[in-house]
Amino acid sequence: MSTLPLLSPAKLAPTSHKPRNPSTKRTQLIKTLKNPTFEPLKDRLIRLTNVGQIQEAISVLDVMTQQHQLTPDLTTFSVLLKSCIRTRSFELGKHVHSKLNQSGIKLDAIVLNSLISLYSKCGDWVTAKTIFDSMGDDRLRDLVSWSAMISCFAHNGFESQALLTFIEMLRHGESPNQFCFSAAIQACCNGENAWIGEVIFGFAIKTGYFESHVCVGCALLDLFSKGFHDLESAKKVFDKMSERNSVTWTLLITRYAQMGHHEDAIHLFSSMLSSGFMPDRFTLSSVVSACAELGLVSIGQQLHSWVIKSDLCSDVYIGCSLVDMYAKCATTEPMKDATKVFQRMPNHNVMSWTAIITGYAQSGGLDTSAIQLYKNMITQGHVFPNHFTFSSLLKASGNLSNLEIGKQIHTHTVKSGLASVNCVGNSLITMYSRSGIMEDAQKAFEVLLEKNLISYNAIVDGYVKNTDSHEAFKMFNQMEETKGTEVVDSFTFASLLSAAASLGALGKGEEMHARLIKSGFASNQRVCNALISMYSRCGDIEAASRVFSKMEERNVISWTSVITGFAKHGFATNALEKFDEMVKAGVKPNEVTYVSVLSACSHVGMVDEGLKHFDSMYHEHKINPKMEHYACVVDLLGRSGFLENALDFIKSMPFKADALVWRTLLAACQVHGDAKLGKLAAKMITEQDPDDPSAYILLSNLYASKGEWDSVVKIRKTMKERNLMKEAGCSWIEAENQSHKFYVGDTCHPRAHEIYKELDELVMEIKKLGYVPDTGFVLHELDEKEKEGYLVQHSEKIAVAFGLISSMSKTKPIRVLKNLRVCGDCHTAMKYISVARGREIVVRDSNRFHHFKNGSCSCNDYW
C-alpha cells in the first residue's frame, strides 16, 4: 500500500498554541474571569451560537476581545468552533481559530480535535495534519483525534493514508470506536481497497460495533455497494442492522438507484414508509430520479405532490430531480412540465440551470432552446456554467450539426479552464466526431488531463463512424498500453467490431472476439449484436448465426442484425424464417427490421412476399413506411423487371419521392436496359440533387451498354463542367494480418508481378472450362482485344489472384470486398475460378454478398 507524502509541520507554518509570555497571559486570564462583563457576554455568545446565529456570536466575540480587552475561555471557543462545523460556516471557523492564536491560551484536546474536523471538512487536510502532528504522540491525542484524522484523509481522497493512520492508531494502543471504524471502512469503498474493508468488517463484528452503531452499518453499506458493487451483500448488512433510521434507508435507496436498480429503489422507498420512517429531501430526490429512469411519471407526480405538501419546493436537489423526471417522462409536449417546475423554483443556481438545459438537449429537436437557455443563464440569471453544463451544451451543438456554435462553446470552456475536464473533453470529442472533424476531436482528446474509458471510447467510436478504422485500432492499442485490457468495456468492443466490419477484416474481428471472451463479455447483449453484424458484414454468415443461436437474451437489434445478415447474403428464406420467429417470440419489429425483410425479398425476386410484408408494416405493427421502405419496394419491382409497376408505385407514394427512390429505379433501368425510363429517373434525381454524380454515371453506363457513345460523351462532358467525379472502383482483401487494396489495372502492390502471372494462368485455365470474356461490360469505346485485356485488370479479379498466392489457409474462403457493384464478367469468372482452384470465393459488393462455390453463386445470377 502506497503512503502519501506529507509535509512536515515546520514547513506548514504551524498554528501557535502557546503564549510567548505565560505569566503575562495567565494574569490577563485571571482579570478576565473577575471582570463583571465577561460572564454576561459569554452567556450571550453561547445563546446566539445555540440558535444558529453564528455571525452575531462572532460579533460578540469581537466585542469581548477588542472593546473590553477580554480573553474568552476554552469553553467559549469550543462552543463556537463546534457550531461553525455543524453549520458548515468554515470561514467563520477559521476566524475563530485566528482569535484563538491571538489569545495565546493553551489548547486542550477538545478544541484541537474541533480544529482538525474544521479543516478536514473544508478540504484543507494539510492544516488538519499539522494540528494533529502538533498534539504529540501521547500528550494530547485521544481516540477522537485519531478518528478525526482518519476521517479527514478518507473524505479528502487519501484512502491509503487513512488506512495507514488507522494502523498507526492501533500500534499506539488505541481501541477503535464506532466513528473510527466508520471512517476506516469509508476509506475502503473503492475497488482497490475493498478487500481491506472486509478485514475491518470482521474486526468490527468481533468488537461488537457492527450491531450496536448505525454509522458503522452505513459505512458497510457503502463498502459493499461502492467497493464491491454487491447490492445483495449491502442489503444483507442492512437487514442485520439492529437499528435503522431515515439516513440508513436513504443511503440504501440512493445506492440502488445509482447502480441502475431503479425498481428496487422504489420498492425500498415503499418499505421505508411502511416502517414508519419519513423521507427527507435526499430520499425524495433519489426516488424521483428512479422514476425518471423507469418512465414512471404517475409515481413521479405523486412524489411531486409530497414535495409540495412537505414544503420542499425550494430545495434545489429535489427541484433538479423533478425537472429531469418531467423531461424524460414527457408524454405530450416535451419539456412543458419540466419548464414549469424550473420556473416555479424560487432560486436558481448552476445545478438547476444545468438540469433544464440538459433536459432540452436530450429531448430531441429542442437543442436550439438549450442554447438559448444557456444565454439566459449567463445574461439574466448571472450564473456561470460548470463542466456538466458545458457537456450538455456540446451535445446540443452536436445534435444541431452547428459547428460554429460548438466552437463558440468550446472557446467558453477554454476560458473557464474546463476544456480539459473529462466530461467536457469527452463531449468535445463526440461533437467534433459527429461533424467529421477528427483532427479537432483528436486535439480535444490530447488536452484531457486524465483520459478515462469514456474518452477512449469516444475517440475510437469517432474514427469508426468517420470510416477511419485503422486509426480506431491504433487508438485501441494506445489505450491498452496506457490503461491495460481490464478497462475495456462492452462499448469499446462494439466499436472495434464495427471497425473490423467496415474494413472487412475478419481476422481482426476474430481477434476481438477472442479478447472479449477472455474479458468476460461473451454473453453481453450489445457485444453479441456487434459480433453478429461483424461476422455477417465480413462474409461469414455461419459464424454470425452461431453467435445469435448462443445468445441468452435477444432484443430487436439482435433479431434485426441476423435478419439483415441473411438478407445481405441472399438467404431470403432464412431471413424470413427468423422474422417469423421474432414475431412469435413477442419481439416487435422496428423500421430497420422491415428494411431488411424487404431487401431479403428483393435480392431473390420474391415480389408477392415482399409486397405482403410491406402491407403488414402498418396493418400488423402500426409502423408507417418511410422513404427507405418505398425505395425497397421500387427495388423489389425494378430488379424483377416490373419497371412500369415500379414507376406507378412511385407515383402513388403519399409524399414526394426523393433522390434515393429515383436512383433505385435508375439502377434497375440499367440492369434491364430501359434507356427511356432511365432518362426520366436521372432527370428527377438531378432536379433534386444536381451534384449527385451517381445519376450521371448510371445513365452513362446505361447508354454505353447500348452502344450510344454520343450520349455517353455528352454526359461525361456535363460531369466535367460540373466538376463531378466518379468514385474509383476498388477491391480489398485481408491477408497476412493486413488489408490489401487494389484498383483497376493496379501495379503498385509489391507482389504485382506474381499477381498478374497468376491472373494470366487463371484466365487460361477458366477459358478451357468454358469461360468467355463478356466485353459488353467494358463501358468504353475500345476494340475487342483491348476490352478483353481491360476485363482481366478489374480490381476484384486482381484481389482474388492475390488471395490465391498469399499465405492464407487454403481451407478458408477467399473474401473480397468491393465498393461498387460487381460486374457481370467478373461474376462469371469467379464461378469458373471456384472450380479451377477448388476454393470458395466470397465477394461483398455495394449491394450484397456473392458466395461462389463449385461453379455457382448463392445469388443464382439474380442481383
Summary of the structure (lengths in Angstrom):
residues: 863
radius of gyration: 36.8
end to end distance: 65.6
largest distance: 125.6
contacts: 2853
relative contact order: 0.03
helix: 68%
strand: 3%
